[in-house]
Amino acid sequence: MFGKRNTGAVAAIMPTPIVLCGTYDAEGKANLATLAWAGICSSDPPAVQISVRPERYTHAALVARREFTVCVPGSSQAEIADFCGMVSGKNTDKLAAANLTSSRGQFVNAPVIREFPVCMECRLIGRLDIGSHDLFVGEVLASWVDEKYLDGNNVADMGRLSPIAYAPLAGGGYYYSVGEPAAKSFSAGKSLMAK
């Protein structure tokens, strides 16, 4: 159809952002899980969604604690993000192995990781069993951004931050740095409005 080929019933949205979900386990140990199934899901209240497989160690902490952080790594931290997605917090102290430091959030009982450029403190407000993953919705209570990444409007500058994106299908399973702007939002499309 239209010169396209059906590649199957796959969620072909790409790239996906890479985030790390911070939780405390049952013993109070800080843990991180790397997630690619994540994103913004509401502006009011500000909320993000993360999807986690029920068998993942982080899943139990999310259900029990109902509070978590979502950290955005920079492209220089791809190795750490990859590592935190390959090993389980059940058997490995990921923060110690990756040389990361954390402190308890000011608004939630979850770890804020000092080394990541952005960390959001979230309180669980919804959970939905989708299938292979459960979708968790967290209301963002605070967003911590390293000052060196803030622009003049107190907003994270994506160019300086250089967050990581993941291309699970066509990208062959690689992480990518978010690059240069392609167009200005709510502006580039104006040329078509006149037609």
C-alpha positions as MATLAB code, in Angstrom:
seq = 'MFGKRNTGAVAAIMPTPIVLCGTYDAEGKANLATLAWAGICSSDPPAVQISVRPERYTHAALVARREFTVCVPGSSQAEIADFCGMVSGKNTDKLAAANLTSSRGQFVNAPVIREFPVCMECRLIGRLDIGSHDLFVGEVLASWVDEKYLDGNNVADMGRLSPIAYAPLAGGGYYYSVGEPAAKSFSAGKSLMAK';
ca = [
       0.000    0.000    0.000;
       1.445    3.367   -1.115;
       4.876    1.803   -1.646;
       5.042    0.561    1.945;
       5.454   -2.978    3.238;
       3.643   -4.404    6.270;
       6.390   -5.381    8.714;
       3.972   -6.941   11.187;
       2.009   -5.929   14.254;
       4.841   -4.104   16.011;
       4.920   -0.843   17.937;
       7.064    0.937   15.358;
       7.369    4.296   17.103;
      10.985    5.351   17.081;
      13.114    6.600   18.484;
      12.065    6.163   22.077;
      13.556    8.128   24.968;
      15.883    6.370   27.372;
      15.151    7.015   31.037;
      16.174    5.388   34.273;
      13.546    4.671   36.902;
      14.780    5.029   40.477;
      13.135    3.136   43.329;
      13.961    1.766   46.759;
      13.562   -1.988   47.111;
      12.019   -3.759   50.113;
      15.283   -3.386   52.067;
      15.557    0.319   51.249;
      18.396   -0.095   48.729;
      18.369    2.344   45.801;
      17.931    0.731   42.410;
      17.751    1.899   38.785;
      16.023    0.322   35.813;
      16.681    1.498   32.277;
      13.458    1.899   30.318;
      12.739    2.777   26.715;
       8.954    2.521   26.930;
       8.409    5.917   28.541;
       7.030    9.352   27.828;
       4.913   12.343   28.776;
       1.226   11.521   29.157;
      -0.358   14.664   30.679;
       0.316   18.379   31.019;
      -2.176   19.017   33.818;
      -1.341   17.413   36.103;
       2.197   17.047   34.777;
       2.611   13.287   34.396;
       4.894   10.754   32.772;
       4.379    7.114   31.979;
       6.818    4.240   32.211;
       6.196    0.640   31.233;
       7.812   -2.199   33.175;
       7.569   -5.963   32.805;
       6.046   -7.651   35.893;
       9.085   -9.931   36.244;
      11.492   -6.988   36.547;
      12.844   -6.267   40.015;
      11.699   -2.644   39.783;
       8.082   -3.682   39.212;
       7.632   -4.900   42.797;
       9.113   -1.679   44.170;
       6.777    0.449   42.052;
       3.738   -1.499   43.259;
       4.804   -1.483   46.913;
       6.221    2.033   47.238;
       4.031    3.916   44.714;
       6.803    6.532   44.351;
       9.689    6.681   41.918;
      12.044    8.955   40.045;
      12.551    9.237   36.307;
      16.077   10.280   35.362;
      17.188   11.443   31.930;
      20.792   10.562   31.097;
      22.987   12.508   28.697;
      24.585   10.782   25.703;
      27.891   10.520   27.583;
      26.064    8.199   30.008;
      24.939    5.608   27.426;
      27.249    2.985   28.940;
      25.660    3.460   32.381;
      22.152    3.355   30.926;
      22.914    0.177   29.022;
      24.467   -1.464   32.096;
      21.463   -0.607   34.288;
      19.214   -2.323   31.754;
      21.298   -5.508   31.531;
      21.651   -6.493   35.191;
      19.070   -6.933   37.922;
      19.031   -4.861   41.087;
      18.137   -8.076   42.883;
      21.716   -9.294   42.446;
      23.707   -6.135   41.743;
      24.118   -2.785   43.455;
      23.903   -0.830   40.213;
      24.666    2.537   41.781;
      27.899    1.269   43.338;
      28.950   -0.550   40.152;
      28.292    2.536   37.993;
      29.803    4.956   40.521;
      26.526    6.859   40.970;
      25.396    8.764   44.046;
      21.860    9.299   45.213;
      19.872   11.098   47.830;
      16.279   10.657   48.893;
      13.910   12.909   46.979;
      12.423   15.931   48.700;
       8.874   15.049   47.643;
       8.909   11.247   47.288;
      10.647    8.323   48.914;
      12.752    7.453   45.879;
      16.370    8.098   44.886;
      17.426   11.207   42.962;
      20.657   10.437   41.110;
      23.179   13.264   41.261;
      25.056   12.395   38.063;
      22.044   12.441   35.704;
      21.238   15.857   34.200;
      17.477   15.586   34.877;
      15.566   13.738   37.599;
      11.819   13.946   38.166;
      10.165   12.941   41.427;
       6.914   11.096   40.744;
       3.974    9.780   42.743;
       2.061    6.874   41.211;
      -1.440    7.921   40.132;
      -2.334    5.092   37.757;
      -1.419    1.592   36.670;
      -2.678   -0.417   33.730;
      -1.913   -4.027   32.808;
      -1.270   -3.855   29.060;
       0.154   -7.316   28.334;
       3.897   -7.886   28.422;
       4.267   -4.640   30.407;
       2.383   -2.753   33.082;
       2.050    0.954   32.405;
       2.688    3.171   35.438;
       1.626    6.818   35.421;
       3.440    9.150   37.771;
       2.459   12.688   38.641;
       5.603   14.808   38.486;
       6.000   16.627   41.809;
       9.446   18.104   41.095;
      11.912   18.227   38.206;
      15.573   18.659   39.109;
      17.833   19.906   36.299;
      21.565   20.589   36.565;
      22.018   24.339   36.185;
      24.552   23.960   33.371;
      21.763   22.505   31.188;
      19.210   25.266   31.822;
      18.502   27.929   29.227;
      17.501   31.536   29.948;
      13.881   30.455   30.505;
      14.762   27.924   33.226;
      14.095   25.033   30.823;
      16.451   22.161   30.036;
      18.373   22.889   26.832;
      18.225   19.709   24.765;
      21.268   20.687   22.711;
      23.491   20.919   25.769;
      21.882   17.962   27.507;
      22.077   15.641   24.470;
      19.646   13.009   25.794;
      19.700    9.429   24.562;
      17.139    7.935   22.214;
      16.772    4.259   21.381;
      15.819    2.713   18.039;
      14.735   -0.846   18.838;
      13.602   -1.838   15.339;
      15.012   -0.071   12.295;
      17.893    1.317   14.310;
      19.232   -2.149   15.014;
      19.123   -1.715   18.775;
      21.415    1.319   18.987;
      21.325    4.349   21.250;
      21.404    7.705   19.519;
      22.194   11.209   20.705;
      19.420   13.688   20.026;
      20.902   16.021   17.461;
      20.235   19.395   15.939;
      16.750   20.930   15.768;
      14.807   20.018   12.608;
      12.222   22.817   12.790;
      10.624   25.264   15.237;
       7.390   23.911   16.726;
       4.148   25.817   16.206;
       5.976   27.800   13.531;
       7.295   25.551   10.748;
       3.790   24.426    9.784;
       2.481   27.953    9.298;
       3.601   27.930    5.663;
       1.007   25.210    4.971;
      -1.781   27.073    6.772;
      -1.902   29.718    4.053;
      -2.613   27.115    1.351;
];
